[in-house]
Amino acid sequence: MGDKLINGNIPDECKRHFKAVNDTLYILNGKWRVMIIACLGSGKKRYLELQRIVEGIGPKMLSKELNNLEINGLITRTTLKTRPVTVEYELTEYARSLKPLTDGMAAWGKQHREKVIKEMTVK
Amino acid sequence: MGDKLINGNIPDECKRHFKAVNDTLYILNGKWRVMIIACLGSGKKRYLELQRIVEGIGPKMLSKELNNLEINGLITRTTLKTRPVTVEYELTEYARSLKPLTDGMAAWGKQHREKVIKEMTVK
């Protein structure tokens, strides 16, 4: 969109484009979010299972991240009437629409890391 | 990668995948970075031009973001021997490899915003 500067100002169309990119960045950002999504990719999980699998995440952070993913329609939260209560988290179909993007990011990130390491070695 | 949990633990292969995704998120993240990249997409710019076009960015933040983009090989910085000195920033060929990703993010972010607004209207 950068080739559409009009009189040196950014047209509204481009601003909407940036906003849309930043919306996606916001959804995916954070150390844990992509990891939680991927972890739920293998099927629904209970809270404690998630905490065990996503090594290093604290309970407050896990709850916060799960809540954010739920608000954005990427996971569902189901409370089972067991004693004690069991809470299960499951990926929505909608969440799978992110897969091509995260795969693309993984590919770019991988080549970027290799490029940076190579350049450091040459120096 | 989520379907590859082995004994409930995340295999190293998947950890590398998450790391690669986070590397890309790190490069693109921040309110301004994508905007600066897009702005330079229309050709090289001087520092003051960038500050004018990227409305609302402060000089400290702009310098910080430009420095980060330079370190990551996405832009080049050229000092011209004018009086006073002119500094020009230009996108590298490498930076253009990010375009399919940012376009994909813009498309997903756009539909996500529309979805969220639609759901809020229904409620």
gemmi code that builds the backbone of each chain (N, CA, C; Angstrom):
import gemmi

chains = {
    "A": [
        ("MET", (0.838, -1.199, 0.000), (0.000, 0.000, 0.000), (0.872, 1.248, 0.000)),
        ("GLY", (2.185, 1.056, 0.196), (3.072, 2.192, 0.341), (3.213, 3.029, -0.913)),
        ("ASP", (2.820, 2.454, -2.071), (2.974, 3.193, -3.316), (1.783, 4.101, -3.582)),
        ("LYS", (0.932, 4.272, -2.578), (-0.274, 5.060, -2.803), (-0.289, 6.360, -2.020)),
        ("LEU", (0.903, 6.844, -1.657), (0.962, 8.109, -0.931), (0.379, 9.215, -1.804)),
        ("ILE", (-0.558, 9.967, -1.265), (-1.165, 11.064, -2.012), (-0.729, 12.364, -1.340)),
        ("ASN", (-0.064, 13.206, -2.087), (0.455, 14.471, -1.540), (1.279, 14.242, -0.270)),
        ("GLY", (1.938, 13.124, -0.187), (2.770, 12.854, 0.983), (2.006, 12.422, 2.219)),
        ("ASN", (0.683, 12.299, 2.105), (-0.078, 11.817, 3.251), (-0.562, 10.395, 2.995)),
        ("ILE", (-0.818, 9.681, 4.086), (-1.269, 8.309, 3.928), (-2.790, 8.308, 3.741)),
        ("PRO", (-3.290, 7.801, 2.598), (-4.742, 7.805, 2.398), (-5.451, 6.856, 3.381)),
        ("ASP", (-6.729, 7.119, 3.615), (-7.507, 6.338, 4.584), (-7.488, 4.842, 4.278)),
        ("GLU", (-7.507, 4.534, 2.986), (-7.483, 3.133, 2.563), (-6.262, 2.408, 3.147)),
        ("CYS", (-5.113, 3.100, 3.110), (-3.880, 2.506, 3.627), (-3.913, 2.423, 5.152)),
        ("LYS", (-4.492, 3.447, 5.782), (-4.595, 3.427, 7.241), (-5.417, 2.228, 7.691)),
        ("ARG", (-6.484, 1.931, 6.938), (-7.308, 0.765, 7.281), (-6.508, -0.530, 7.131)),
        ("HIS", (-5.652, -0.538, 6.090), (-4.779, -1.691, 5.855), (-3.847, -1.898, 7.057)),
        ("PHE", (-3.202, -0.827, 7.534), (-2.293, -0.932, 8.689), (-3.051, -1.396, 9.919)),
        ("LYS", (-4.242, -0.849, 10.087), (-5.063, -1.169, 11.249), (-5.387, -2.666, 11.247)),
        ("ALA", (-5.705, -3.179, 10.052), (-6.056, -4.596, 9.921), (-4.846, -5.483, 10.250)),
        ("VAL", (-3.663, -5.064, 9.787), (-2.447, -5.821, 10.119), (-2.236, -5.812, 11.632)),
        ("ASN", (-2.397, -4.626, 12.234), (-2.183, -4.516, 13.678), (-3.225, -5.294, 14.473)),
        ("ASP", (-4.443, -5.394, 13.947), (-5.480, -6.210, 14.608), (-5.018, -7.663, 14.702)),
        ("THR", (-4.487, -8.169, 13.595), (-4.022, -9.562, 13.578), (-2.820, -9.735, 14.500)),
        ("LEU", (-1.901, -8.767, 14.459), (-0.729, -8.836, 15.344), (-1.187, -8.885, 16.801)),
        ("TYR", (-2.201, -8.071, 17.124), (-2.700, -8.014, 18.496), (-3.250, -9.378, 18.941)),
        ("ILE", (-3.987, -10.016, 18.043), (-4.587, -11.319, 18.380), (-3.501, -12.356, 18.660)),
        ("LEU", (-2.457, -12.339, 17.834), (-1.452, -13.405, 17.912), (-0.327, -13.096, 18.882)),
        ("ASN", (-0.254, -11.853, 19.333), (0.945, -11.455, 20.036), (1.034, -11.986, 21.468)),
        ("GLY", (2.219, -11.935, 21.980), (2.459, -12.468, 23.315), (3.233, -13.766, 23.180)),
        ("LYS", (3.957, -14.037, 24.228), (4.842, -15.202, 24.232), (4.056, -16.522, 24.094)),
        ("TRP", (2.816, -16.541, 24.596), (2.134, -17.820, 24.793), (1.000, -18.122, 23.826)),
        ("ARG", (0.440, -17.092, 23.212), (-0.838, -17.283, 22.542), (-0.789, -18.328, 21.434)),
        ("VAL", (0.232, -18.210, 20.570), (0.361, -19.163, 19.464), (0.576, -20.575, 20.013)),
        ("MET", (1.302, -20.646, 21.126), (1.584, -21.950, 21.729), (0.300, -22.606, 22.258)),
        ("ILE", (-0.547, -21.809, 22.893), (-1.811, -22.339, 23.414), (-2.706, -22.799, 22.258)),
        ("ILE", (-2.776, -21.996, 21.198), (-3.586, -22.367, 20.030), (-3.087, -23.693, 19.455)),
        ("ALA", (-1.776, -23.798, 19.283), (-1.201, -25.024, 18.713), (-1.453, -26.212, 19.619)),
        ("CYS", (-1.359, -25.977, 20.917), (-1.553, -27.043, 21.900), (-2.984, -27.579, 21.841)),
        ("LEU", (-3.939, -26.688, 21.645), (-5.346, -27.099, 21.537), (-5.648, -27.699, 20.164)),
        ("GLY", (-4.710, -27.553, 19.237), (-4.884, -28.129, 17.902), (-4.988, -29.637, 17.929)),
        ("SER", (-4.461, -30.268, 18.981), (-4.520, -31.734, 19.075), (-5.771, -32.201, 19.822)),
        ("GLY", (-6.682, -31.282, 20.124), (-7.925, -31.673, 20.797), (-8.134, -30.893, 22.079)),
        ("LYS", (-9.364, -30.969, 22.624), (-9.683, -30.186, 23.818), (-8.833, -30.610, 25.015)),
        ("LYS", (-8.631, -29.660, 25.891), (-7.762, -29.907, 27.053), (-8.377, -29.247, 28.285)),
        ("ARG", (-8.076, -29.819, 29.437), (-8.468, -29.186, 30.686), (-7.417, -28.137, 31.078)),
        ("TYR", (-7.835, -27.251, 31.953), (-6.962, -26.148, 32.373), (-5.607, -26.663, 32.877)),
        ("LEU", (-5.664, -27.654, 33.763), (-4.411, -28.144, 34.359), (-3.515, -28.846, 33.335)),
        ("GLU", (-4.166, -29.482, 32.358), (-3.386, -30.109, 31.269), (-2.616, -29.033, 30.500)),
        ("LEU", (-3.342, -27.942, 30.191), (-2.711, -26.844, 29.453), (-1.520, -26.287, 30.225)),
        ("GLN", (-1.741, -26.122, 31.523), (-0.681, -25.537, 32.354), (0.573, -26.430, 32.360)),
        ("ARG", (0.318, -27.741, 32.285), (1.442, -28.672, 32.304), (2.171, -28.661, 30.948)),
        ("ILE", (1.371, -28.648, 29.860), (1.964, -28.747, 28.521), (2.678, -27.449, 28.132)),
        ("VAL", (2.009, -26.308, 28.384), (2.640, -25.024, 28.045), (3.599, -24.666, 29.188)),
        ("GLU", (4.741, -25.317, 29.156), (5.735, -25.194, 30.240), (6.104, -23.747, 30.535)),
        ("GLY", (6.117, -23.404, 31.789), (6.620, -22.088, 32.183), (5.545, -21.032, 32.323)),
        ("ILE", (4.341, -21.309, 31.850), (3.288, -20.296, 31.954), (2.695, -20.329, 33.368)),
        ("GLY", (2.484, -19.155, 33.953), (1.885, -19.070, 35.279), (0.369, -19.147, 35.182)),
        ("PRO", (-0.320, -19.498, 36.276), (-1.782, -19.639, 36.232), (-2.508, -18.339, 35.875)),
        ("LYS", (-2.029, -17.211, 36.370), (-2.685, -15.924, 36.055), (-2.588, -15.627, 34.566)),
        ("MET", (-1.378, -15.817, 34.031), (-1.144, -15.549, 32.621), (-1.976, -16.500, 31.752)),
        ("LEU", (-2.015, -17.779, 32.140), (-2.795, -18.754, 31.360), (-4.274, -18.351, 31.323)),
        ("SER", (-4.816, -17.964, 32.476), (-6.230, -17.556, 32.531), (-6.475, -16.329, 31.656)),
        ("LYS", (-5.546, -15.387, 31.735), (-5.682, -14.155, 30.960), (-5.665, -14.467, 29.453)),
        ("GLU", (-4.729, -15.321, 29.052), (-4.596, -15.646, 27.631), (-5.815, -16.423, 27.140)),
        ("LEU", (-6.296, -17.362, 27.955), (-7.468, -18.156, 27.566), (-8.691, -17.247, 27.432)),
        ("ASN", (-8.812, -16.323, 28.348), (-9.936, -15.390, 28.320), (-9.903, -14.549, 27.041)),
        ("ASN", (-8.714, -14.071, 26.698), (-8.563, -13.264, 25.488), (-8.913, -14.079, 24.229)),
        ("LEU", (-8.438, -15.323, 24.189), (-8.717, -16.176, 23.026), (-10.211, -16.469, 22.924)),
        ("GLU", (-10.878, -16.619, 24.088), (-12.318, -16.899, 24.099), (-13.098, -15.678, 23.579)),
        ("ILE", (-12.725, -14.504, 24.077), (-13.387, -13.266, 23.652), (-13.289, -13.093, 22.135)),
        ("ASN", (-12.154, -13.498, 21.574), (-11.946, -13.344, 20.135), (-12.467, -14.519, 19.310)),
        ("GLY", (-13.196, -15.421, 19.963), (-13.856, -16.508, 19.231), (-12.923, -17.599, 18.745)),
        ("LEU", (-11.740, -17.673, 19.335), (-10.775, -18.675, 18.866), (-10.862, -19.975, 19.666)),
        ("ILE", (-11.346, -19.898, 20.901), (-11.556, -21.119, 21.698), (-12.913, -21.043, 22.403)),
        ("THR", (-13.415, -22.214, 22.796), (-14.620, -22.248, 23.629), (-14.236, -22.829, 24.989)),
        ("ARG", (-14.988, -22.429, 25.999), (-14.739, -22.858, 27.378), (-15.996, -23.575, 27.841)),
        ("THR", (-15.857, -24.828, 28.252), (-17.020, -25.599, 28.690), (-16.806, -26.043, 30.130)),
        ("THR", (-17.801, -25.785, 30.966), (-17.729, -26.228, 32.362), (-18.540, -27.517, 32.481)),
        ("LEU", (-17.857, -28.583, 32.904), (-18.543, -29.879, 33.074), (-19.008, -30.001, 34.520)),
        ("LYS", (-20.207, -30.601, 34.697), (-20.772, -30.677, 36.041), (-20.202, -31.853, 36.824)),
        ("THR", (-18.912, -31.897, 36.922), (-18.257, -32.928, 37.733), (-18.000, -32.325, 39.106)),
        ("ARG", (-17.571, -33.171, 40.036), (-17.167, -32.628, 41.342), (-15.751, -33.072, 41.616)),
        ("PRO", (-14.771, -32.201, 41.722), (-14.914, -30.750, 41.492), (-15.170, -30.421, 40.023)),
        ("VAL", (-15.611, -29.224, 39.779), (-15.936, -28.772, 38.417), (-14.723, -28.925, 37.485)),
        ("THR", (-14.969, -29.421, 36.263), (-13.906, -29.503, 35.264), (-14.165, -28.451, 34.184)),
        ("VAL", (-13.125, -27.746, 33.797), (-13.264, -26.752, 32.721), (-12.425, -27.203, 31.530)),
        ("GLU", (-13.096, -27.304, 30.385), (-12.399, -27.745, 29.174), (-12.326, -26.629, 28.144)),
        ("TYR", (-11.206, -26.580, 27.450), (-11.017, -25.575, 26.399), (-10.853, -26.292, 25.062)),
        ("GLU", (-11.485, -25.721, 24.040), (-11.428, -26.355, 22.717), (-11.275, -25.284, 21.642)),
        ("LEU", (-10.498, -25.614, 20.620), (-10.316, -24.688, 19.501), (-11.601, -24.606, 18.676)),
        ("THR", (-11.959, -23.428, 18.214), (-13.117, -23.304, 17.319), (-12.660, -23.553, 15.876)),
        ("GLU", (-13.632, -23.814, 15.007), (-13.318, -23.961, 13.587), (-12.663, -22.679, 13.079)),
        ("TYR", (-13.179, -21.562, 13.580), (-12.682, -20.241, 13.172), (-11.176, -20.104, 13.431)),
        ("ALA", (-10.721, -20.645, 14.553), (-9.303, -20.537, 14.910), (-8.416, -21.173, 13.837)),
        ("ARG", (-8.969, -22.188, 13.166), (-8.163, -22.863, 12.147), (-7.891, -21.969, 10.933)),
        ("SER", (-8.662, -20.899, 10.796), (-8.429, -19.963, 9.690), (-7.112, -19.202, 9.879)),
        ("LEU", (-6.542, -19.281, 11.086), (-5.261, -18.609, 11.351), (-4.065, -19.443, 10.896)),
        ("LYS", (-4.316, -20.741, 10.619), (-3.190, -21.652, 10.367), (-2.282, -21.219, 9.198)),
        ("PRO", (-2.855, -20.860, 8.025), (-1.958, -20.440, 6.939), (-1.055, -19.272, 7.356)),
        ("LEU", (-1.601, -18.358, 8.157), (-0.822, -17.205, 8.619), (0.316, -17.623, 9.550)),
        ("THR", (-0.009, -18.435, 10.544), (1.040, -18.820, 11.496), (2.092, -19.699, 10.802)),
        ("ASP", (1.650, -20.514, 9.836), (2.628, -21.306, 9.072), (3.549, -20.384, 8.272)),
        ("GLY", (2.966, -19.363, 7.672), (3.754, -18.389, 6.910), (4.738, -17.649, 7.800)),
        ("MET", (4.271, -17.296, 9.004), (5.148, -16.602, 9.955), (6.285, -17.501, 10.403)),
        ("ALA", (5.972, -18.772, 10.623), (7.006, -19.714, 11.054), (8.083, -19.843, 9.982)),
        ("ALA", (7.642, -19.910, 8.717), (8.594, -20.061, 7.607), (9.487, -18.812, 7.498)),
        ("TRP", (8.869, -17.638, 7.583), (9.665, -16.396, 7.467), (10.612, -16.263, 8.655)),
        ("GLY", (10.081, -16.537, 9.854), (10.896, -16.422, 11.074), (12.088, -17.363, 11.055)),
        ("LYS", (11.874, -18.563, 10.495), (12.942, -19.560, 10.432), (14.066, -19.060, 9.510)),
        ("GLN", (13.682, -18.600, 8.309), (14.720, -18.140, 7.376), (15.400, -16.870, 7.908)),
        ("HIS", (14.633, -16.043, 8.639), (15.225, -14.815, 9.173), (16.287, -15.146, 10.230)),
        ("ARG", (15.949, -16.082, 11.109), (16.908, -16.496, 12.143), (18.185, -17.044, 11.494)),
        ("GLU", (18.007, -17.887, 10.456), (19.165, -18.461, 9.767), (20.011, -17.369, 9.107)),
        ("LYS", (19.326, -16.386, 8.514), (20.013, -15.264, 7.846), (20.834, -14.455, 8.867)),
        ("VAL", (20.207, -14.147, 10.014), (20.886, -13.350, 11.041), (22.114, -14.100, 11.576)),
        ("ILE", (21.936, -15.399, 11.830), (23.044, -16.201, 12.360), (24.188, -16.261, 11.341)),
        ("LYS", (23.820, -16.440, 10.054), (24.813, -16.522, 8.977), (25.608, -15.216, 8.900)),
        ("GLU", (24.906, -14.095, 8.971), (25.576, -12.788, 8.879), (26.496, -12.555, 10.080)),
        ("MET", (26.070, -13.049, 11.245), (26.904, -12.897, 12.437), (28.177, -13.735, 12.309)),
        ("THR", (28.059, -14.887, 11.653), (29.202, -15.779, 11.477), (30.204, -15.167, 10.500)),
        ("VAL", (29.684, -14.538, 9.430), (30.544, -13.919, 8.413), (31.353, -12.783, 9.048)),
        ("LYS", (30.658, -11.971, 9.894), (31.341, -10.889, 10.608), (32.294, -11.512, 11.617)),
    ],
    "B": [
        ("MET", (1.049, -27.771, 14.203), (2.015, -28.605, 14.935), (1.380, -29.200, 16.193)),
        ("GLY", (0.200, -28.743, 16.520), (-0.431, -29.138, 17.772), (-0.807, -30.605, 17.816)),
        ("ASP", (-0.871, -31.252, 16.646), (-1.270, -32.657, 16.636), (-0.076, -33.578, 16.868)),
        ("LYS", (1.028, -33.017, 17.286), (2.232, -33.830, 17.440), (2.681, -33.949, 18.891)),
        ("LEU", (1.735, -33.744, 19.818), (2.098, -33.878, 21.227), (2.553, -35.311, 21.496)),
        ("ILE", (3.700, -35.443, 22.105), (4.223, -36.769, 22.431), (4.224, -36.913, 23.938)),
        ("ASN", (3.498, -37.896, 24.443), (3.377, -38.098, 25.892), (2.959, -36.821, 26.617)),
        ("GLY", (2.163, -36.005, 25.930), (1.664, -34.791, 26.573), (2.681, -33.664, 26.643)),
        ("ASN", (3.869, -33.876, 26.104), (4.850, -32.785, 26.095), (5.012, -32.251, 24.674)),
        ("ILE", (5.443, -31.008, 24.591), (5.625, -30.415, 23.272), (7.008, -30.799, 22.752)),
        ("PRO", (7.062, -31.515, 21.592), (8.381, -31.901, 21.075), (9.190, -30.687, 20.604)),
        ("ASP", (10.510, -30.854, 20.574), (11.412, -29.747, 20.216), (11.076, -29.140, 18.859)),
        ("GLU", (10.655, -29.998, 17.934), (10.303, -29.550, 16.590), (9.209, -28.469, 16.659)),
        ("CYS", (8.209, -28.709, 17.526), (7.106, -27.755, 17.669), (7.571, -26.498, 18.382)),
        ("LYS", (8.469, -26.666, 19.365), (8.990, -25.493, 20.076), (9.712, -24.574, 19.114)),
        ("ARG", (10.455, -25.189, 18.171), (11.160, -24.379, 17.165), (10.161, -23.638, 16.286)),
        ("HIS", (9.035, -24.321, 15.989), (7.972, -23.715, 15.186), (7.413, -22.484, 15.899)),
        ("PHE", (7.105, -22.602, 17.196), (6.566, -21.471, 17.969), (7.565, -20.320, 17.998)),
        ("LYS", (8.824, -20.691, 18.187), (9.881, -19.697, 18.280), (9.969, -18.899, 16.977)),
        ("ALA", (9.825, -19.630, 15.858), (9.904, -18.978, 14.545), (8.725, -18.027, 14.356)),
        ("VAL", (7.536, -18.439, 14.796), (6.368, -17.561, 14.707), (6.603, -16.309, 15.549)),
        ("ASN", (7.113, -16.516, 16.762), (7.350, -15.376, 17.658), (8.441, -14.447, 17.136)),
        ("ASP", (9.429, -15.019, 16.434), (10.470, -14.184, 15.815), (9.830, -13.209, 14.832)),
        ("THR", (8.933, -13.723, 13.995), (8.273, -12.872, 12.998), (7.382, -11.842, 13.680)),
        ("LEU", (6.642, -12.274, 14.706), (5.786, -11.344, 15.455), (6.633, -10.219, 16.031)),
        ("TYR", (7.803, -10.590, 16.551), (8.687, -9.597, 17.161), (9.112, -8.537, 16.140)),
        ("ILE", (9.460, -8.997, 14.936), (9.921, -8.084, 13.879), (8.823, -7.098, 13.493)),
        ("LEU", (7.592, -7.612, 13.400), (6.503, -6.779, 12.872), (5.781, -5.999, 13.947)),
        ("ASN", (6.032, -6.339, 15.205), (5.169, -5.808, 16.244), (5.414, -4.330, 16.570)),
        ("GLY", (4.463, -3.766, 17.221), (4.531, -2.339, 17.539), (3.546, -1.609, 16.659)),
        ("LYS", (3.131, -0.471, 17.172), (2.103, 0.304, 16.490), (2.590, 0.829, 15.133)),
        ("TRP", (3.913, 1.041, 15.005), (4.409, 1.819, 13.880), (5.150, 1.038, 12.817)),
        ("ARG", (5.667, -0.138, 13.178), (6.658, -0.760, 12.307), (6.132, -1.057, 10.903)),
        ("VAL", (4.918, -1.657, 10.854), (4.336, -1.994, 9.550), (4.076, -0.714, 8.741)),
        ("MET", (3.691, 0.341, 9.457), (3.402, 1.598, 8.788), (4.669, 2.205, 8.173)),
        ("ILE", (5.777, 2.140, 8.910), (7.046, 2.659, 8.385), (7.480, 1.850, 7.160)),
        ("ILE", (7.363, 0.528, 7.241), (7.735, -0.333, 6.111), (6.891, 0.034, 4.885)),
        ("ALA", (5.588, 0.165, 5.093), (4.693, 0.480, 3.972), (5.010, 1.854, 3.399)),
        ("CYS", (5.326, 2.780, 4.277), (5.628, 4.150, 3.862), (6.883, 4.181, 2.989)),
        ("LEU", (7.877, 3.372, 3.338), (9.109, 3.307, 2.545), (8.900, 2.488, 1.258)),
        ("GLY", (7.771, 1.813, 1.180), (7.450, 1.021, -0.021), (7.339, 1.889, -1.266)),
        ("SER", (7.045, 3.171, -1.077), (6.905, 4.061, -2.234), (8.218, 4.751, -2.595)),
        ("GLY", (9.315, 4.322, -1.943), (10.608, 4.913, -2.285), (11.302, 5.463, -1.052)),
        ("LYS", (12.611, 5.771, -1.206), (13.381, 6.230, -0.053), (12.866, 7.563, 0.481)),
        ("LYS", (13.062, 7.763, 1.756), (12.559, 8.978, 2.405), (13.605, 9.498, 3.392)),
        ("ARG", (13.554, 10.829, 3.599), (14.383, 11.412, 4.631), (13.680, 11.302, 5.984)),
        ("TYR", (14.460, 11.431, 7.033), (13.924, 11.283, 8.387), (12.717, 12.196, 8.629)),
        ("LEU", (12.849, 13.465, 8.254), (11.767, 14.420, 8.530), (10.515, 14.138, 7.705)),
        ("GLU", (10.749, 13.604, 6.495), (9.600, 13.195, 5.671), (8.826, 12.081, 6.364)),
        ("LEU", (9.575, 11.105, 6.874), (8.942, 9.980, 7.564), (8.136, 10.477, 8.756)),
        ("GLN", (8.736, 11.391, 9.496), (8.066, 11.896, 10.690), (6.753, 12.603, 10.333)),
        ("ARG", (6.759, 13.243, 9.175), (5.555, 13.955, 8.751), (4.486, 12.970, 8.271)),
        ("ILE", (4.926, 11.967, 7.497), (3.957, 11.034, 6.908), (3.371, 10.098, 7.963)),
        ("VAL", (4.250, 9.560, 8.814), (3.759, 8.655, 9.859), (3.232, 9.527, 11.009)),
        ("GLU", (2.039, 10.032, 10.811), (1.432, 10.996, 11.747), (1.396, 10.469, 13.172)),
        ("GLY", (1.822, 11.299, 14.097), (1.647, 10.949, 15.510), (2.868, 10.292, 16.130)),
        ("ILE", (3.843, 9.867, 15.304), (5.026, 9.206, 15.870), (5.987, 10.289, 16.408)),
        ("GLY", (6.536, 10.057, 17.568), (7.496, 10.986, 18.145), (8.887, 10.703, 17.604)),
        ("PRO", (9.808, 11.689, 17.679), (11.155, 11.498, 17.117), (11.939, 10.359, 17.775)),
        ("LYS", (11.799, 10.206, 19.093), (12.522, 9.127, 19.782), (12.049, 7.766, 19.295)),
        ("MET", (10.719, 7.623, 19.206), (10.133, 6.355, 18.763), (10.520, 6.058, 17.323)),
        ("LEU", (10.480, 7.084, 16.459), (10.835, 6.892, 15.053), (12.285, 6.413, 14.929)),
        ("SER", (13.194, 7.052, 15.674), (14.600, 6.648, 15.623), (14.760, 5.208, 16.095)),
        ("LYS", (14.059, 4.865, 17.165), (14.144, 3.519, 17.733), (13.651, 2.476, 16.718)),
        ("GLU", (12.521, 2.779, 16.095), (11.934, 1.837, 15.145), (12.828, 1.697, 13.908)),
        ("LEU", (13.364, 2.823, 13.417), (14.243, 2.776, 12.242), (15.503, 1.965, 12.549)),
        ("ASN", (16.021, 2.167, 13.743), (17.212, 1.436, 14.156), (16.937, -0.073, 14.191)),
        ("ASN", (15.795, -0.443, 14.741), (15.427, -1.852, 14.814), (15.260, -2.457, 13.421)),
        ("LEU", (14.620, -1.712, 12.527), (14.415, -2.209, 11.156), (15.751, -2.355, 10.434)),
        ("GLU", (16.686, -1.440, 10.717), (18.008, -1.497, 10.088), (18.781, -2.730, 10.579)),
        ("ILE", (18.760, -2.938, 11.891), (19.446, -4.086, 12.487), (18.945, -5.392, 11.871)),
        ("ASN", (17.647, -5.434, 11.585), (17.067, -6.652, 11.026), (17.132, -6.731, 9.501)),
        ("GLY", (17.872, -5.814, 8.906), (18.128, -5.893, 7.457), (16.934, -5.514, 6.596)),
        ("LEU", (15.968, -4.824, 7.181), (14.775, -4.477, 6.408), (14.885, -3.103, 5.745)),
        ("ILE", (15.722, -2.236, 6.304), (15.963, -0.935, 5.665), (17.458, -0.624, 5.693)),
        ("THR", (17.870, 0.287, 4.805), (19.239, 0.793, 4.855), (19.180, 2.278, 5.188)),
        ("ARG", (20.235, 2.761, 5.813), (20.339, 4.150, 6.239), (21.547, 4.742, 5.530)),
        ("THR", (21.336, 5.812, 4.763), (22.441, 6.439, 4.036), (22.592, 7.886, 4.484)),
        ("THR", (23.816, 8.254, 4.834), (24.081, 9.645, 5.204), (24.673, 10.364, 4.005)),
        ("LEU", (23.995, 11.410, 3.541), (24.490, 12.171, 2.392), (25.329, 13.343, 2.892)),
        ("LYS", (26.428, 13.627, 2.136), (27.347, 14.677, 2.597), (26.852, 16.062, 2.224)),
        ("THR", (25.626, 16.364, 2.603), (25.095, 17.703, 2.393), (25.340, 18.507, 3.662)),
        ("ARG", (25.068, 19.825, 3.605), (25.141, 20.641, 4.827), (23.808, 21.310, 5.018)),
        ("PRO", (23.040, 21.068, 6.061), (23.334, 20.056, 7.076), (23.179, 18.637, 6.504)),
        ("VAL", (23.739, 17.686, 7.215), (23.730, 16.278, 6.784), (22.291, 15.789, 6.535)),
        ("THR", (22.085, 15.042, 5.428), (20.772, 14.447, 5.154), (20.874, 12.936, 5.378)),
        ("VAL", (19.902, 12.381, 6.062), (19.875, 10.927, 6.263), (18.678, 10.352, 5.530)),
        ("GLU", (18.947, 9.373, 4.659), (17.868, 8.757, 3.878), (17.682, 7.301, 4.282)),
        ("TYR", (16.438, 6.886, 4.302), (16.115, 5.493, 4.622), (15.470, 4.843, 3.409)),
        ("GLU", (15.837, 3.593, 3.170), (15.307, 2.896, 1.992), (15.020, 1.440, 2.352)),
        ("LEU", (13.945, 0.924, 1.791), (13.582, -0.474, 2.015), (14.571, -1.380, 1.289)),
        ("THR", (14.954, -2.486, 1.893), (15.806, -3.458, 1.199), (14.919, -4.422, 0.393)),
        ("GLU", (15.550, -5.118, -0.541), (14.822, -6.143, -1.304), (14.261, -7.183, -0.331)),
        ("TYR", (15.066, -7.481, 0.672), (14.676, -8.487, 1.667), (13.360, -8.123, 2.343)),
        ("ALA", (13.162, -6.830, 2.616), (11.937, -6.382, 3.303), (10.695, -6.760, 2.500)),
        ("ARG", (10.864, -6.802, 1.172), (9.703, -7.120, 0.336), (9.242, -8.566, 0.514)),
        ("SER", (10.105, -9.406, 1.092), (9.700, -10.801, 1.346), (8.632, -10.874, 2.441)),
        ("LEU", (8.436, -9.760, 3.153), (7.402, -9.731, 4.201), (6.011, -9.443, 3.640)),
        ("LYS", (5.953, -8.974, 2.375), (4.682, -8.488, 1.850), (3.563, -9.545, 1.861)),
        ("PRO", (3.825, -10.785, 1.373), (2.723, -11.758, 1.409), (2.178, -11.946, 2.827)),
        ("LEU", (3.065, -11.897, 3.821), (2.647, -12.059, 5.219), (1.763, -10.902, 5.677)),
        ("THR", (2.227, -9.671, 5.440), (1.450, -8.528, 5.927), (0.127, -8.425, 5.156)),
        ("ASP", (0.132, -8.807, 3.878), (-1.136, -8.828, 3.131), (-2.091, -9.863, 3.737)),
        ("GLY", (-1.549, -11.023, 4.078), (-2.375, -12.075, 4.699), (-2.930, -11.622, 6.042)),
        ("MET", (-2.087, -10.911, 6.809), (-2.525, -10.399, 8.109), (-3.614, -9.344, 7.938)),
        ("ALA", (-3.450, -8.496, 6.938), (-4.447, -7.456, 6.698), (-5.791, -8.091, 6.352)),
        ("ALA", (-5.756, -9.129, 5.511), (-7.002, -9.797, 5.105), (-7.680, -10.460, 6.308)),
        ("TRP", (-6.886, -11.149, 7.129), (-7.471, -11.825, 8.296), (-7.989, -10.790, 9.300)),
        ("GLY", (-7.214, -9.754, 9.535), (-7.611, -8.715, 10.488), (-8.891, -8.016, 10.057)),
        ("LYS", (-9.030, -7.805, 8.751), (-10.210, -7.134, 8.211), (-11.462, -7.980, 8.465)),
        ("GLN", (-11.375, -9.270, 8.108), (-12.562, -10.121, 8.302), (-12.850, -10.304, 9.795)),
        ("HIS", (-11.794, -10.305, 10.615), (-12.001, -10.482, 12.058), (-12.740, -9.283, 12.646)),
        ("ARG", (-12.322, -8.089, 12.240), (-12.990, -6.869, 12.711), (-14.468, -6.882, 12.306)),
        ("GLU", (-14.720, -7.267, 11.053), (-16.105, -7.322, 10.561), (-16.922, -8.340, 11.353)),
        ("LYS", (-16.294, -9.486, 11.650), (-16.966, -10.549, 12.409), (-17.323, -10.054, 13.819)),
        ("VAL", (-16.345, -9.416, 14.483), (-16.566, -8.935, 15.854), (-17.682, -7.891, 15.876)),
        ("ILE", (-17.649, -6.963, 14.914), (-18.674, -5.911, 14.851), (-20.057, -6.529, 14.609)),
        ("LYS", (-20.100, -7.515, 13.698), (-21.370, -8.197, 13.370), (-21.941, -8.877, 14.612)),
        ("GLU", (-21.070, -9.554, 15.351), (-21.517, -10.273, 16.551), (-22.000, -9.290, 17.622)),
        ("MET", (-21.335, -8.137, 17.706), (-21.762, -7.129, 18.698), (-23.135, -6.574, 18.321)),
        ("THR", (-23.388, -6.446, 17.018), (-24.671, -5.914, 16.558), (-25.796, -6.907, 16.843)),
        ("VAL", (-25.515, -8.199, 16.646), (-26.513, -9.251, 16.888), (-26.896, -9.262, 18.360)),
        ("LYS", (-25.886, -9.142, 19.245), (-26.167, -9.104, 20.678), (-26.914, -7.796, 20.997)),
    ],
}
model = gemmi.Model(1)
for chain_id, residues in chains.items():
    chain = gemmi.Chain(chain_id)
    for i, (resn, *xyz) in enumerate(residues, 1):
        res = gemmi.Residue()
        res.name, res.seqid = resn, gemmi.SeqId(i, " ")
        for name, pos in zip(("N", "CA", "C"), xyz):
            atom = gemmi.Atom()
            atom.name, atom.element = name, gemmi.Element(name[0])
            atom.pos, atom.b_iso = gemmi.Position(*pos), 0.0
            res.add_atom(atom)
        chain.add_residue(res)
    model.add_chain(chain)
structure = gemmi.Structure()
structure.add_model(model)
structure.setup_entities()
